[in-house]
Amino acid sequence: MTAAKPVPKIRGVHHTAFRCRDAAETRRFYEGVLGLPLAAALSFDEEPGTGAPLKYMHLFFEMGDGSYVAFFDLPDSADESRFKKKSGFNLHIAFEVATEADLEDFRRRFRENGVENHGPIDHHFVKSIYAWDPNGIQIEITWREPAHDRILGEERAKAQGAMQAWDRDTAPIKAGKLKLKPASAA
């Protein structure tokens, strides 16, 4: 019997990708308000892998760590209902800043650019402000509180037990709503 091969280490996130209402509108927000430089605007006429006709643009905005937030503009399937404000529980992007002053600067930038926002909210390990981009995606600007690493270290030690209790307590609620695989099948 051979030993299981170890799982390769994931180094980080290269990019996350979302739909956008309009490439220019998205650029104005991500480059103009958030200050993320446009790194690429790739225009295509066919779907990758299938070759089916599909006109779209793939935008990439670069973050300070070299990763990207990306968007697809697909004009032929544009539908306003797709871009309504989403609950942060369903979808949000948390962008981290270095200082609490940076957090306040983004709050000011949102106000100056007419971007609805709320916060700051103290989550005890991070402090955050929230807004929505033109695509209905909730944007969180977050700063690590001084106790961040200590608090998350303490939470890591309790995580397995917390998950077991959560699974046990929520299984009856989910049983009639979701078809979940048994934990051993994951």
N, C-alpha and C positions, 0 to 999 in steps of 0.2 A: 504494500500500500504506500502510495506517495503522499508526502505532506502537501497540504493545500498551499498554493502559491499566494504570497501576500498581496493584498490589494495595493495597487500603485497609489502613491501619495498625490492628492490634488493640491496643486500649488496655490490656487486662488481662483478668482473669477476673472476671466478674460473680458466678457461682456454679458450683460443682461439685455434682452431685446423685447420690445413692446410695439404694439400698433400705434400709429399716430394719425390724427385728423388731417394734418397738413404739414409737410416738411418745413416750409418757411416759418409757420407759426411755432412749430416745435423748436426750430433753431433760435428764434427770438427769445424764447423762454430759457432754454438750456445754455445758450451762449450769452445772451444779453442780460438775463437776470441772475442765473446761477454762475456765470463766468466759466463754463466748461467749453473749451475750444472745440470747434468742429474739426474732427480729425479725418473724416471721410464722408463722401456723399456718393454712393455707388448706385448707378442706374442699371436696371436689368429688364429684359424682355421675356424671360422664360423662368419657370419654376425650377429651382435646383433639384436634381435627381430625377425629375420626370420629363423635363424639356417642354412641358405644356406652356402655351403662351400665357404670360403673366407680366404685366407692366408694374414695376415697383421700384422704389428707391430705398436703400438701406443706409441710414445715417448713423455715424458713430461720434460721440462726444467723449473727449478724454478727461479722466479724473486725475487727481494729483498723484496717485500711486501707479499710473500707467494702465489701469483698467478702463473699461468703457461702459457707458450706458448707450444703448442703440435703439433705433426705431425703424419700423417699416411703414412707408407711405404707399398704400395700395389704392389708387384713385378709383379703379373700376368697382371695388367692393366697399367703398366708403359708405358708412351708415351712421348718422348722428347718434342713434341710440347706443352704439358701441362705446361712445365717448362720454357718457354721463359720469358725474362724480362717483367714484367708487369708495366704499368704506375702507378705511385703513386696515380693518380686519381681513378684507379680501385681497387687497393689493396696496402696497406702499413701498417706496424706496427710501431708505435712510442713508443720507449723505453725511459723513462725519467731518467736522471742522476741528481745528487744533485748539482753539481757545474759546472761553465764554464770550469774549469780546467779538470774536468772529460770528458767534451765534446771534448776538445782538445786531451786528452789521447786516446779517441776512434778514432779520426781522425788519430793519429799516429799508433794505432794498425791496422787500416784498411790498411794504407800504408805498414807497416811492413809485413803484411800477404797477400799482393798483391790483396787486395779487392778494386775494383774501387769505388770511392766515390767523392762527391762534397759537397761544403759548407765550412764554415758555412754560413747559410742563416738566416738573422735577420728578423723574422716575427713580430717584435715589442712586442710580448708578450712571445714568445719563440725564441730561437736560435737553429738551427738544422743542422745536417749533414746527408747526405743520401748515402746509398749503396744498394746493392742487395745481398740477400743470395743465396745459390746454387740452390734454387728452383724457382728463378725468382721473389721473393717477395721483394718489396722495403722496406728497413729497415731505419727508421729514429731514430737517437739518438738526443734527445731534452733536453734542459735545460730551466727552467722557468726564464725569465727575471725578474728583481725586480718589474716592473710594471704589471706583469702577472695578479694578482688578481684584481687590480684596472681596468685594461683594460677589462677583461672578465666580471667584475661587470657592467661596463658601457654598454657592448654589451648585457648582459642579459636584461637590461632595454629596449633595442631597438629590441630584438629578434622577438617578435610577429609581430610588424609592418614590420620588414625586411622580414619575411616569407610571409606575406600577399602580399607585393609588388612583391616579387620573384614569387610567385604562379601566380599572375595576369600577370606579364610580360612574363613568360615562358609558360603559358598554351597554347597559340597559336602555339608555336614551338613544344611542346610535343603532341598536339592533333592528328597530323597525324602519329606519331611514336609510341605512347604508349597507352595502354588501362588502364587508371587510374580510380580508384574508386572515386566517389565524396567524398569530405571531410567529409560529414555527414555519409558516409558508413564505414569510417575507424574504 
